[in-house]
């Protein structure tokens, strides 16, 4: 089972900041979270959980590649025998 979300974060740069910013002084970021649960077939209880979160790159192909990489990293931590 998996749970996923995507949210938009707004970053407001001070008007007189030396930091590079768009003309409006507002930057938008897409953040994503992914939780993968492995359930016991008999009881339905969660026996293992993997989590990932971070900034998303724009575009469906880029986001898909990030999700694939996150799942691969999670599954690399999957124990050989979850109980």
Buried (B, 14 or more C-beta within 10 A) or exposed (E): EEEEEEEEEEEEBEEEEEEEBEEEBEEEEEEBBBBBBBEEEEEEEEEBEBEBEEEBEEEEEEBEEBBEEBBEEBEEEEEEEEE
